[in-house]
Structure formats: C-alpha cells, structure tokens
Amino acid sequence: MPKPEILDPQGKAVAGALPRLGFAQFTSVRQGKRFELEFEGPVTDEVLAAAREAGEHVLSNPVIEDVVAVYAEDAAQVTA
Amino acid sequence: MPKPEILDPQGKAVAGALPRLGFAQFTSVRQGKRFELEFEGPVTDEVLAAAREAGEHVLSNPVIEDVVAVYAEDAAQVTA
C-alpha cells in the first residue's frame, strides 16, 4: 500500500466517487497492489519470509510503498 | 484479482523476473488491486457487506476481476 505520507490520487478519486454511488459511510480510501504468489507444497514460515522479502524488495517500491500483509491462503479457498 | 481465465501480463512478467532475483520457489504470480476503506466506528456485518458491494460493483471491473477477500482491520494494526 502507499505509505501514509504519500499522496494517493487514485484513492482520493475513489473516495470522492463513492458517496455519489451510494457508499457514503466510508471516510477515506487508499488503493494499492495485491500479489498472489503460488507455491507448491506446505507454506512454512521460511516460505512466508521469502514472500515478505520478495514483497519488500522486488514487488513494491520501498520509497513510496509499505508491505502491509503477507499471509497464506489455501488454493481451494482462493478459487472458491 | 483478475479472474483465473483472464491473462495477467503483469503477473506473468513478475513471475518471470522473480527466479532471476533469487526467488525461484514461487511457481506463479498474479497481480491485482487492494483497497483500504476507512470507516468510523465498529465494523459490523452491514459495513463489511457494504464494502463487499462497493468492491464488486464500484471498485472492480466484474467482467475481468473477482473480489477475493473483504475483511476488517484495526486502524492501529494497519499503521503498525
């Protein structure tokens, strides 16, 4: 996600549009990226650590973005 | 996230680059969007349902994207 101190014009545009579209209850929106990495086999702590490292060093721009969540999901659950 | 049957060139590019950068364990990558909606007060089931509806009808393109996860996070937890 964009760091809190970074302006997020996409999120601001969405936040401005939501009340017009019937969703007045949300006070602020920020838009970021979500990556799904597939791994064959059990997701151990090492795999999660590698995923976080990939997220922090390769998938995100650490100058303007934070990695906010890294977690395992079952493949069956993802496609459900 | 892009629907499984939709080609994801961004994810494919990332998946091709990861092994070169030392992350050979991941077999596939898909890239999508993540939105953080702020809400003042307790996040009830109605609020989550509204967030899911906004995600399905306003924030995503239902022709090519699925809403895969809608969940509540504590503000303190998000900024930690």
Backbone of each chain as nested JSON, in Angstrom:
{
  "chains": [
    {"id": "A", "residues": [
      {"number": 1, "name": "MET", "atoms": {"N": [0.846, -1.191, 0.0], "CA": [0.0, 0.0, 0.0], "C": [0.885, 1.247, 0.0]}},
      {"number": 2, "name": "PRO", "atoms": {"N": [0.381, 2.36, -0.56], "CA": [1.163, 3.596, -0.483], "C": [1.382, 3.989, 0.976]}},
      {"number": 3, "name": "LYS", "atoms": {"N": [2.586, 4.488, 1.285], "CA": [2.862, 4.9, 2.657], "C": [1.891, 6.008, 3.068]}},
      {"number": 4, "name": "PRO", "atoms": {"N": [1.592, 6.107, 4.384], "CA": [0.596, 7.098, 4.821], "C": [0.926, 8.521, 4.384]}},
      {"number": 5, "name": "GLU", "atoms": {"N": [2.218, 8.861, 4.314], "CA": [2.577, 10.24, 3.98], "C": [2.591, 10.503, 2.472]}},
      {"number": 6, "name": "ILE", "atoms": {"N": [2.359, 9.456, 1.685], "CA": [2.36, 9.612, 0.228], "C": [0.941, 9.915, -0.247]}},
      {"number": 7, "name": "LEU", "atoms": {"N": [0.812, 10.947, -1.083], "CA": [-0.493, 11.276, -1.659], "C": [-0.946, 10.126, -2.555]}},
      {"number": 8, "name": "ASP", "atoms": {"N": [-2.216, 9.78, -2.451], "CA": [-2.75, 8.666, -3.248], "C": [-3.911, 9.188, -4.096]}},
      {"number": 9, "name": "PRO", "atoms": {"N": [-3.606, 9.735, -5.271], "CA": [-4.67, 10.356, -6.079], "C": [-5.738, 9.36, -6.533]}},
      {"number": 10, "name": "GLN", "atoms": {"N": [-5.353, 8.109, -6.804], "CA": [-6.35, 7.098, -7.174], "C": [-7.348, 6.895, -6.042]}},
      {"number": 11, "name": "GLY", "atoms": {"N": [-6.809, 6.711, -4.833], "CA": [-7.666, 6.512, -3.675], "C": [-8.556, 7.719, -3.422]}},
      {"number": 12, "name": "LYS", "atoms": {"N": [-7.981, 8.925, -3.561], "CA": [-8.756, 10.159, -3.37], "C": [-9.903, 10.229, -4.367]}},
      {"number": 13, "name": "ALA", "atoms": {"N": [-9.651, 9.851, -5.621], "CA": [-10.695, 9.875, -6.647], "C": [-11.801, 8.892, -6.292]}},
      {"number": 14, "name": "VAL", "atoms": {"N": [-11.406, 7.697, -5.847], "CA": [-12.4, 6.695, -5.458], "C": [-13.203, 7.196, -4.261]}},
      {"number": 15, "name": "ALA", "atoms": {"N": [-12.506, 7.778, -3.264], "CA": [-13.196, 8.277, -2.072], "C": [-14.185, 9.368, -2.442]}},
      {"number": 16, "name": "GLY", "atoms": {"N": [-13.862, 10.187, -3.452], "CA": [-14.778, 11.233, -3.884], "C": [-15.98, 10.684, -4.628]}},
      {"number": 17, "name": "ALA", "atoms": {"N": [-15.793, 9.551, -5.312], "CA": [-16.871, 8.991, -6.125], "C": [-17.82, 8.123, -5.297]}},
      {"number": 18, "name": "LEU", "atoms": {"N": [-17.324, 7.448, -4.261], "CA": [-18.159, 6.501, -3.51], "C": [-19.463, 7.111, -2.966]}},
      {"number": 19, "name": "PRO", "atoms": {"N": [-19.43, 8.323, -2.341], "CA": [-20.69, 8.869, -1.825], "C": [-21.721, 9.093, -2.935]}},
      {"number": 20, "name": "ARG", "atoms": {"N": [-21.295, 9.525, -4.102], "CA": [-22.216, 9.714, -5.222], "C": [-22.839, 8.396, -5.652]}},
      {"number": 21, "name": "LEU", "atoms": {"N": [-22.163, 7.282, -5.397], "CA": [-22.627, 5.975, -5.85], "C": [-23.316, 5.191, -4.738]}},
      {"number": 22, "name": "GLY", "atoms": {"N": [-23.62, 5.858, -3.633], "CA": [-24.41, 5.227, -2.588], "C": [-23.608, 4.637, -1.447]}},
      {"number": 23, "name": "PHE", "atoms": {"N": [-22.318, 4.935, -1.398], "CA": [-21.5, 4.405, -0.299], "C": [-20.912, 5.582, 0.473]}},
      {"number": 24, "name": "ALA", "atoms": {"N": [-21.775, 6.239, 1.275], "CA": [-21.355, 7.461, 1.962], "C": [-20.664, 7.163, 3.285]}},
      {"number": 25, "name": "GLN", "atoms": {"N": [-20.673, 5.881, 3.71], "CA": [-20.186, 5.574, 5.055], "C": [-18.662, 5.512, 5.163]}},
      {"number": 26, "name": "PHE", "atoms": {"N": [-17.97, 5.455, 4.041], "CA": [-16.518, 5.309, 4.114], "C": [-15.834, 6.673, 4.027]}},
      {"number": 27, "name": "THR", "atoms": {"N": [-14.954, 6.938, 4.984], "CA": [-14.397, 8.279, 5.094], "C": [-13.129, 8.468, 4.28]}},
      {"number": 28, "name": "SER", "atoms": {"N": [-12.482, 7.4, 3.906], "CA": [-11.215, 7.547, 3.191], "C": [-10.897, 6.247, 2.463]}},
      {"number": 29, "name": "VAL", "atoms": {"N": [-10.242, 6.365, 1.335], "CA": [-9.884, 5.188, 0.544], "C": [-8.432, 5.314, 0.119]}},
      {"number": 30, "name": "ARG", "atoms": {"N": [-7.721, 4.225, 0.21], "CA": [-6.377, 4.174, -0.372], "C": [-6.293, 2.93, -1.243]}},
      {"number": 31, "name": "GLN", "atoms": {"N": [-5.636, 3.083, -2.39], "CA": [-5.544, 1.971, -3.335], "C": [-4.095, 1.518, -3.464]}},
      {"number": 32, "name": "GLY", "atoms": {"N": [-3.914, 0.223, -3.375], "CA": [-2.579, -0.33, -3.521], "C": [-2.623, -1.593, -4.363]}},
      {"number": 33, "name": "LYS", "atoms": {"N": [-1.584, -2.403, -4.211], "CA": [-1.487, -3.616, -5.021], "C": [-1.627, -4.862, -4.161]}},
      {"number": 34, "name": "ARG", "atoms": {"N": [-2.007, -5.946, -4.808], "CA": [-2.119, -7.236, -4.149], "C": [-1.496, -8.262, -5.08]}},
      {"number": 35, "name": "PHE", "atoms": {"N": [-0.594, -9.062, -4.533], "CA": [0.046, -10.109, -5.327], "C": [-0.318, -11.469, -4.767]}},
      {"number": 36, "name": "GLU", "atoms": {"N": [-0.597, -12.413, -5.64], "CA": [-0.767, -13.799, -5.23], "C": [0.401, -14.601, -5.78]}},
      {"number": 37, "name": "LEU", "atoms": {"N": [1.217, -15.15, -4.875], "CA": [2.346, -15.986, -5.272], "C": [1.954, -17.432, -5.03]}},
      {"number": 38, "name": "GLU", "atoms": {"N": [2.113, -18.264, -6.061], "CA": [1.788, -19.686, -5.871], "C": [3.02, -20.459, -5.476]}},
      {"number": 39, "name": "PHE", "atoms": {"N": [2.821, -21.382, -4.526], "CA": [3.907, -22.197, -4.021], "C": [3.416, -23.628, -3.918]}},
      {"number": 40, "name": "GLU", "atoms": {"N": [4.216, -24.566, -4.43], "CA": [3.834, -25.985, -4.352], "C": [4.327, -26.55, -3.033]}},
      {"number": 41, "name": "GLY", "atoms": {"N": [3.416, -27.118, -2.268], "CA": [3.808, -27.729, -1.01], "C": [3.331, -26.901, 0.159]}},
      {"number": 42, "name": "PRO", "atoms": {"N": [3.679, -27.353, 1.38], "CA": [3.222, -26.644, 2.568], "C": [3.907, -25.276, 2.695]}},
      {"number": 43, "name": "VAL", "atoms": {"N": [3.127, -24.273, 3.094], "CA": [3.661, -22.917, 3.257], "C": [4.244, -22.795, 4.659]}},
      {"number": 44, "name": "THR", "atoms": {"N": [5.565, -22.933, 4.742], "CA": [6.243, -22.83, 6.033], "C": [6.564, -21.374, 6.34]}},
      {"number": 45, "name": "ASP", "atoms": {"N": [7.094, -21.141, 7.541], "CA": [7.497, -19.787, 7.903], "C": [8.572, -19.264, 6.959]}},
      {"number": 46, "name": "GLU", "atoms": {"N": [9.453, -20.161, 6.468], "CA": [10.506, -19.724, 5.539], "C": [9.895, -19.234, 4.227]}},
      {"number": 47, "name": "VAL", "atoms": {"N": [8.857, -19.937, 3.763], "CA": [8.2, -19.518, 2.523], "C": [7.55, -18.158, 2.713]}},
      {"number": 48, "name": "LEU", "atoms": {"N": [6.879, -17.968, 3.853], "CA": [6.249, -16.679, 4.127], "C": [7.295, -15.572, 4.239]}},
      {"number": 49, "name": "ALA", "atoms": {"N": [8.453, -15.904, 4.857], "CA": [9.52, -14.91, 4.979], "C": [10.063, -14.546, 3.604]}},
      {"number": 50, "name": "ALA", "atoms": {"N": [10.196, -15.56, 2.725], "CA": [10.659, -15.282, 1.364], "C": [9.644, -14.424, 0.615]}},
      {"number": 51, "name": "ALA", "atoms": {"N": [8.362, -14.71, 0.829], "CA": [7.322, -13.923, 0.173], "C": [7.36, -12.48, 0.653]}},
      {"number": 52, "name": "ARG", "atoms": {"N": [7.568, -12.308, 1.975], "CA": [7.652, -10.938, 2.501], "C": [8.873, -10.225, 1.935]}},
      {"number": 53, "name": "GLU", "atoms": {"N": [10.007, -10.949, 1.831], "CA": [11.223, -10.325, 1.299], "C": [11.013, -9.937, -0.163]}},
      {"number": 54, "name": "ALA", "atoms": {"N": [10.372, -10.84, -0.938], "CA": [10.074, -10.515, -2.331], "C": [9.173, -9.281, -2.385]}},
      {"number": 55, "name": "GLY", "atoms": {"N": [8.179, -9.243, -1.496], "CA": [7.265, -8.108, -1.467], "C": [7.981, -6.81, -1.154]}},
      {"number": 56, "name": "GLU", "atoms": {"N": [8.917, -6.875, -0.193], "CA": [9.57, -5.644, 0.24], "C": [10.632, -5.172, -0.742]}},
      {"number": 57, "name": "HIS", "atoms": {"N": [11.31, -6.124, -1.421], "CA": [12.459, -5.737, -2.226], "C": [12.207, -5.788, -3.721]}},
      {"number": 58, "name": "VAL", "atoms": {"N": [11.231, -6.563, -4.165], "CA": [11.045, -6.753, -5.602], "C": [9.68, -6.278, -6.073]}},
      {"number": 59, "name": "LEU", "atoms": {"N": [8.638, -6.625, -5.318], "CA": [7.283, -6.347, -5.802], "C": [6.82, -4.935, -5.484]}},
      {"number": 60, "name": "SER", "atoms": {"N": [7.407, -4.321, -4.461], "CA": [6.973, -2.969, -4.102], "C": [8.116, -1.989, -4.308]}},
      {"number": 61, "name": "ASN", "atoms": {"N": [7.758, -0.719, -4.355], "CA": [8.754, 0.345, -4.374], "C": [8.891, 0.846, -2.943]}},
      {"number": 62, "name": "PRO", "atoms": {"N": [9.991, 0.449, -2.251], "CA": [10.066, 0.749, -0.813], "C": [10.136, 2.245, -0.501]}},
      {"number": 63, "name": "VAL", "atoms": {"N": [10.358, 3.082, -1.507], "CA": [10.384, 4.528, -1.255], "C": [8.968, 5.046, -0.983]}},
      {"number": 64, "name": "ILE", "atoms": {"N": [7.99, 4.482, -1.679], "CA": [6.634, 5.02, -1.555], "C": [5.619, 4.001, -1.058]}},
      {"number": 65, "name": "GLU", "atoms": {"N": [6.019, 2.724, -0.939], "CA": [5.031, 1.711, -0.572], "C": [5.478, 0.889, 0.624]}},
      {"number": 66, "name": "ASP", "atoms": {"N": [4.503, 0.463, 1.41], "CA": [4.727, -0.46, 2.519], "C": [4.096, -1.808, 2.193]}},
      {"number": 67, "name": "VAL", "atoms": {"N": [4.724, -2.883, 2.669], "CA": [4.083, -4.202, 2.618], "C": [3.253, -4.324, 3.887]}},
      {"number": 68, "name": "VAL", "atoms": {"N": [1.933, -4.429, 3.755], "CA": [1.083, -4.392, 4.944], "C": [0.598, -5.768, 5.38]}},
      {"number": 69, "name": "ALA", "atoms": {"N": [0.566, -6.739, 4.501], "CA": [0.052, -8.052, 4.901], "C": [0.645, -9.13, 4.01]}},
      {"number": 70, "name": "VAL", "atoms": {"N": [1.194, -10.174, 4.649], "CA": [1.67, -11.361, 3.929], "C": [1.074, -12.556, 4.638]}},
      {"number": 71, "name": "TYR", "atoms": {"N": [0.263, -13.331, 3.96], "CA": [-0.375, -14.467, 4.613], "C": [-0.626, -15.587, 3.616]}},
      {"number": 72, "name": "ALA", "atoms": {"N": [-0.805, -16.789, 4.163], "CA": [-1.016, -17.967, 3.329], "C": [-2.497, -18.175, 3.089]}},
      {"number": 73, "name": "GLU", "atoms": {"N": [-2.818, -18.615, 1.906], "CA": [-4.198, -18.963, 1.577], "C": [-4.184, -20.328, 0.911]}},
      {"number": 74, "name": "ASP", "atoms": {"N": [-5.191, -21.13, 1.217], "CA": [-5.302, -22.422, 0.549], "C": [-5.782, -22.198, -0.881]}},
      {"number": 75, "name": "ALA", "atoms": {"N": [-5.213, -22.947, -1.834], "CA": [-5.584, -22.762, -3.24], "C": [-7.076, -22.965, -3.447]}},
      {"number": 76, "name": "ALA", "atoms": {"N": [-7.642, -23.986, -2.764], "CA": [-9.072, -24.242, -2.902], "C": [-9.885, -23.036, -2.45]}},
      {"number": 77, "name": "GLN", "atoms": {"N": [-9.378, -22.382, -1.385], "CA": [-10.055, -21.217, -0.835], "C": [-9.994, -20.047, -1.808]}},
      {"number": 78, "name": "VAL", "atoms": {"N": [-8.838, -19.873, -2.464], "CA": [-8.653, -18.739, -3.368], "C": [-9.6, -18.85, -4.555]}},
      {"number": 79, "name": "THR", "atoms": {"N": [-9.749, -20.063, -5.088], "CA": [-10.577, -20.194, -6.278], "C": [-12.063, -20.3, -5.937]}},
      {"number": 80, "name": "ALA", "atoms": {"N": [-12.378, -20.446, -4.631], "CA": [-13.793, -20.58, -4.249], "C": [-14.534, -19.264, -4.487]}}
    ]},
    {"id": "B", "residues": [
      {"number": 1, "name": "MET", "atoms": {"N": [-8.846, -9.352, -7.746], "CA": [-7.82, -10.055, -8.516], "C": [-8.378, -10.38, -9.89]}},
      {"number": 2, "name": "PRO", "atoms": {"N": [-7.517, -10.452, -10.913], "CA": [-8.002, -10.864, -12.231], "C": [-8.601, -12.265, -12.141]}},
      {"number": 3, "name": "LYS", "atoms": {"N": [-9.692, -12.502, -12.873], "CA": [-10.309, -13.823, -12.864], "C": [-9.319, -14.86, -13.389]}},
      {"number": 4, "name": "PRO", "atoms": {"N": [-9.423, -16.114, -12.952], "CA": [-8.426, -17.131, -13.351], "C": [-8.296, -17.277, -14.868]}},
      {"number": 5, "name": "GLU", "atoms": {"N": [-9.396, -17.09, -15.621], "CA": [-9.332, -17.283, -17.057], "C": [-8.798, -16.048, -17.796]}},
      {"number": 6, "name": "ILE", "atoms": {"N": [-8.561, -14.97, -17.078], "CA": [-8.059, -13.746, -17.705], "C": [-6.53, -13.756, -17.675]}},
      {"number": 7, "name": "LEU", "atoms": {"N": [-5.916, -13.477, -18.823], "CA": [-4.462, -13.391, -18.892], "C": [-3.99, -12.218, -18.036]}},
      {"number": 8, "name": "ASP", "atoms": {"N": [-2.92, -12.419, -17.28], "CA": [-2.405, -11.369, -16.399], "C": [-0.951, -11.085, -16.771]}},
      {"number": 9, "name": "PRO", "atoms": {"N": [-0.729, -10.206, -17.752], "CA": [0.639, -9.975, -18.23], "C": [1.561, -9.394, -17.158]}},
      {"number": 10, "name": "GLN", "atoms": {"N": [1.013, -8.544, -16.259], "CA": [1.848, -8.004, -15.175], "C": [2.353, -9.138, -14.293]}},
      {"number": 11, "name": "GLY", "atoms": {"N": [1.417, -10.019, -13.906], "CA": [1.803, -11.145, -13.055], "C": [2.801, -12.053, -13.743]}},
      {"number": 12, "name": "LYS", "atoms": {"N": [2.575, -12.296, -15.046], "CA": [3.498, -13.148, -15.816], "C": [4.892, -12.536, -15.841]}},
      {"number": 13, "name": "ALA", "atoms": {"N": [4.971, -11.219, -16.028], "CA": [6.275, -10.547, -16.054], "C": [6.978, -10.686, -14.711]}},
      {"number": 14, "name": "VAL", "atoms": {"N": [6.217, -10.511, -13.628], "CA": [6.787, -10.645, -12.286], "C": [7.253, -12.077, -12.059]}},
      {"number": 15, "name": "ALA", "atoms": {"N": [6.417, -13.053, -12.465], "CA": [6.771, -14.459, -12.278], "C": [8.045, -14.801, -13.051]}},
      {"number": 16, "name": "GLY", "atoms": {"N": [8.234, -14.174, -14.208], "CA": [9.444, -14.42, -14.992], "C": [10.674, -13.792, -14.362]}},
      {"number": 17, "name": "ALA", "atoms": {"N": [10.483, -12.675, -13.667], "CA": [11.62, -11.957, -13.088], "C": [12.054, -12.522, -11.744]}},
      {"number": 18, "name": "LEU", "atoms": {"N": [11.11, -13.065, -10.957], "CA": [11.432, -13.499, -9.59], "C": [12.588, -14.501, -9.522]}},
      {"number": 19, "name": "PRO", "atoms": {"N": [12.612, -15.57, -10.388], "CA": [13.733, -16.522, -10.289], "C": [15.086, -15.851, -10.522]}},
      {"number": 20, "name": "ARG", "atoms": {"N": [15.151, -14.899, -11.446], "CA": [16.4, -14.181, -11.69], "C": [16.848, -13.394, -10.478]}},
      {"number": 21, "name": "LEU", "atoms": {"N": [15.91, -13.016, -9.621], "CA": [16.202, -12.156, -8.476], "C": [16.317, -12.952, -7.182]}},
      {"number": 22, "name": "GLY", "atoms": {"N": [16.393, -14.287, -7.305], "CA": [16.647, -15.108, -6.127], "C": [15.416, -15.705, -5.488]}},
      {"number": 23, "name": "PHE", "atoms": {"N": [14.249, -15.585, -6.134], "CA": [13.039, -16.172, -5.565], "C": [12.499, -17.214, -6.53]}},
      {"number": 24, "name": "ALA", "atoms": {"N": [13.182, -18.381, -6.568], "CA": [12.824, -19.412, -7.545], "C": [11.701, -20.309, -7.045]}},
      {"number": 25, "name": "GLN", "atoms": {"N": [11.292, -20.151, -5.788], "CA": [10.337, -21.11, -5.206], "C": [8.888, -20.859, -5.606]}},
      {"number": 26, "name": "PHE", "atoms": {"N": [8.601, -19.696, -6.172], "CA": [7.21, -19.385, -6.485], "C": [6.907, -19.732, -7.936]}},
      {"number": 27, "name": "THR", "atoms": {"N": [5.828, -20.504, -8.138], "CA": [5.565, -21.053, -9.47], "C": [4.693, -20.14, -10.315]}},
      {"number": 28, "name": "SER", "atoms": {"N": [3.984, -19.236, -9.705], "CA": [3.078, -18.393, -10.482], "C": [2.748, -17.146, -9.683]}},
      {"number": 29, "name": "VAL", "atoms": {"N": [2.539, -16.046, -10.38], "CA": [2.216, -14.78, -9.718], "C": [1.03, -14.155, -10.436]}},
      {"number": 30, "name": "ARG", "atoms": {"N": [0.104, -13.626, -9.668], "CA": [-0.948, -12.813, -10.258], "C": [-1.021, -11.503, -9.492]}},
      {"number": 31, "name": "GLN", "atoms": {"N": [-1.209, -10.414, -10.247], "CA": [-1.235, -9.104, -9.61], "C": [-2.621, -8.495, -9.718]}},
      {"number": 32, "name": "GLY", "atoms": {"N": [-3.113, -7.997, -8.592], "CA": [-4.416, -7.351, -8.58], "C": [-4.372, -6.094, -7.736]}},
      {"number": 33, "name": "LYS", "atoms": {"N": [-5.529, -5.662, -7.288], "CA": [-5.631, -4.416, -6.533], "C": [-6.057, -4.686, -5.102]}},
      {"number": 34, "name": "ARG", "atoms": {"N": [-5.715, -3.744, -4.256], "CA": [-6.095, -3.819, -2.854], "C": [-6.599, -2.44, -2.465]}},
      {"number": 35, "name": "PHE", "atoms": {"N": [-7.765, -2.373, -1.848], "CA": [-8.331, -1.103, -1.405], "C": [-8.474, -1.121, 0.103]}},
      {"number": 36, "name": "GLU", "atoms": {"N": [-8.107, -0.016, 0.745], "CA": [-8.384, 0.165, 2.166], "C": [-9.459, 1.236, 2.297]}},
      {"number": 37, "name": "LEU", "atoms": {"N": [-10.613, 0.849, 2.833], "CA": [-11.715, 1.783, 3.071], "C": [-11.737, 2.088, 4.554]}},
      {"number": 38, "name": "GLU", "atoms": {"N": [-11.714, 3.369, 4.899], "CA": [-11.783, 3.723, 6.32], "C": [-13.215, 3.962, 6.737]}},
      {"number": 39, "name": "PHE", "atoms": {"N": [-13.529, 3.471, 7.937], "CA": [-14.873, 3.602, 8.476], "C": [-14.752, 4.002, 9.938]}},
      {"number": 40, "name": "GLU", "atoms": {"N": [-15.531, 5.011, 10.348], "CA": [-15.509, 5.459, 11.749], "C": [-16.495, 4.62, 12.541]}},
      {"number": 41, "name": "GLY", "atoms": {"N": [-16.024, 3.992, 13.582], "CA": [-16.923, 3.209, 14.422], "C": [-16.691, 1.733, 14.24]}},
      {"number": 42, "name": "PRO", "atoms": {"N": [-17.508, 0.928, 14.953], "CA": [-17.318, -0.522, 14.873], "C": [-17.691, -1.057, 13.493]}},
      {"number": 43, "name": "VAL", "atoms": {"N": [-16.884, -1.983, 12.986], "CA": [-17.139, -2.58, 11.672], "C": [-18.105, -3.742, 11.842]}},
      {"number": 44, "name": "THR", "atoms": {"N": [-19.378, -3.493, 11.582], "CA": [-20.407, -4.527, 11.709], "C": [-20.488, -5.334, 10.42]}},
      {"number": 45, "name": "ASP", "atoms": {"N": [-21.317, -6.374, 10.449], "CA": [-21.512, -7.171, 9.238], "C": [-22.085, -6.324, 8.106]}},
      {"number": 46, "name": "GLU", "atoms": {"N": [-22.948, -5.335, 8.456], "CA": [-23.519, -4.469, 7.418], "C": [-22.429, -3.661, 6.73]}},
      {"number": 47, "name": "VAL", "atoms": {"N": [-21.468, -3.177, 7.53], "CA": [-20.379, -2.383, 6.954], "C": [-19.545, -3.257, 6.023]}},
      {"number": 48, "name": "LEU", "atoms": {"N": [-19.253, -4.478, 6.458], "CA": [-18.477, -5.394, 5.614], "C": [-19.252, -5.723, 4.337]}},
      {"number": 49, "name": "ALA", "atoms": {"N": [-20.591, -5.9, 4.464], "CA": [-21.401, -6.188, 3.282], "C": [-21.375, -5.009, 2.319]}},
      {"number": 50, "name": "ALA", "atoms": {"N": [-21.44, -3.778, 2.876], "CA": [-21.374, -2.589, 2.018], "C": [-20.014, -2.506, 1.338]}},
      {"number": 51, "name": "ALA", "atoms": {"N": [-18.957, -2.844, 2.078], "CA": [-17.613, -2.813, 1.5], "C": [-17.499, -3.839, 0.372]}},
      {"number": 52, "name": "ARG", "atoms": {"N": [-18.082, -5.027, 0.592], "CA": [-18.043, -6.057, -0.455], "C": [-18.843, -5.594, -1.676]}},
      {"number": 53, "name": "GLU", "atoms": {"N": [-20.001, -4.956, -1.436], "CA": [-20.816, -4.485, -2.555], "C": [-20.059, -3.403, -3.323]}},
      {"number": 54, "name": "ALA", "atoms": {"N": [-19.425, -2.477, -2.595], "CA": [-18.631, -1.447, -3.263], "C": [-17.516, -2.105, -4.073]}},
      {"number": 55, "name": "GLY", "atoms": {"N": [-16.884, -3.116, -3.484], "CA": [-15.804, -3.811, -4.189], "C": [-16.289, -4.473, -5.453]}},
      {"number": 56, "name": "GLU", "atoms": {"N": [-17.47, -5.091, -5.373], "CA": [-17.962, -5.849, -6.531], "C": [-18.529, -4.953, -7.621]}},
      {"number": 57, "name": "HIS", "atoms": {"N": [-19.117, -3.82, -7.215], "CA": [-19.846, -3.028, -8.205], "C": [-19.14, -1.737, -8.587]}},
      {"number": 58, "name": "VAL", "atoms": {"N": [-18.263, -1.239, -7.732], "CA": [-17.676, 0.076, -7.997], "C": [-16.154, -0.002, -8.141]}},
      {"number": 59, "name": "LEU", "atoms": {"N": [-15.505, -0.747, -7.236], "CA": [-14.044, -0.718, -7.214], "C": [-13.42, -1.687, -8.217]}},
      {"number": 60, "name": "SER", "atoms": {"N": [-14.152, -2.716, -8.598], "CA": [-13.582, -3.696, -9.526], "C": [-14.355, -3.669, -10.831]}},
      {"number": 61, "name": "ASN", "atoms": {"N": [-13.769, -4.235, -11.856], "CA": [-14.446, -4.449, -13.131], "C": [-14.929, -5.898, -13.121]}},
      {"number": 62, "name": "PRO", "atoms": {"N": [-16.238, -6.121, -12.898], "CA": [-16.718, -7.5, -12.702], "C": [-16.555, -8.389, -13.94]}},
      {"number": 63, "name": "VAL", "atoms": {"N": [-16.268, -7.782, -15.086], "CA": [-16.064, -8.599, -16.289], "C": [-14.737, -9.355, -16.2]}},
      {"number": 64, "name": "ILE", "atoms": {"N": [-13.736, -8.721, -15.628], "CA": [-12.409, -9.348, -15.619], "C": [-11.847, -9.584, -14.219]}},
      {"number": 65, "name": "GLU", "atoms": {"N": [-12.513, -9.067, -13.18], "CA": [-11.942, -9.172, -11.837], "C": [-12.913, -9.794, -10.842]}},
      {"number": 66, "name": "ASP", "atoms": {"N": [-12.365, -10.518, -9.878], "CA": [-13.128, -11.068, -8.763], "C": [-12.729, -10.347, -7.484]}},
      {"number": 67, "name": "VAL", "atoms": {"N": [-13.691, -10.185, -6.571], "CA": [-13.364, -9.731, -5.218], "C": [-13.03, -10.975, -4.417]}},
      {"number": 68, "name": "VAL", "atoms": {"N": [-11.786, -11.104, -3.946], "CA": [-11.383, -12.348, -3.297], "C": [-11.371, -12.274, -1.779]}},
      {"number": 69, "name": "ALA", "atoms": {"N": [-11.262, -11.086, -1.208], "CA": [-11.204, -11.004, 0.248], "C": [-11.681, -9.637, 0.709]}},
      {"number": 70, "name": "VAL", "atoms": {"N": [-12.609, -9.65, 1.669], "CA": [-13.075, -8.418, 2.318], "C": [-13.008, -8.679, 3.809]}},
      {"number": 71, "name": "TYR", "atoms": {"N": [-12.196, -7.93, 4.519], "CA": [-12.079, -8.169, 5.959], "C": [-11.757, -6.873, 6.688]}},
      {"number": 72, "name": "ALA", "atoms": {"N": [-12.024, -6.9, 7.991], "CA": [-11.816, -5.721, 8.827], "C": [-10.416, -5.746, 9.413]}},
      {"number": 73, "name": "GLU", "atoms": {"N": [-9.824, -4.573, 9.502], "CA": [-8.527, -4.434, 10.144], "C": [-8.619, -3.278, 11.123]}},
      {"number": 74, "name": "ASP", "atoms": {"N": [-7.951, -3.422, 12.246], "CA": [-7.925, -2.323, 13.192], "C": [-6.982, -1.241, 12.682]}},
      {"number": 75, "name": "ALA", "atoms": {"N": [-7.372, 0.026, 12.84], "CA": [-6.546, 1.122, 12.322], "C": [-5.138, 1.074, 12.902]}},
      {"number": 76, "name": "ALA", "atoms": {"N": [-5.042, 0.784, 14.211], "CA": [-3.737, 0.727, 14.858], "C": [-2.874, -0.358, 14.22]}},
      {"number": 77, "name": "GLN", "atoms": {"N": [-3.553, -1.458, 13.85], "CA": [-2.846, -2.581, 13.239], "C": [-2.343, -2.204, 11.843]}},
      {"number": 78, "name": "VAL", "atoms": {"N": [-3.164, -1.468, 11.082], "CA": [-2.803, -1.093, 9.714], "C": [-1.569, -0.194, 9.697]}},
      {"number": 79, "name": "THR", "atoms": {"N": [-1.507, 0.757, 10.636], "CA": [-0.401, 1.708, 10.607], "C": [0.842, 1.148, 11.295]}},
      {"number": 80, "name": "ALA", "atoms": {"N": [0.707, -0.013, 11.99], "CA": [1.858, -0.583, 12.692], "C": [2.904, -1.06, 11.691]}}
    ]}
  ]
}
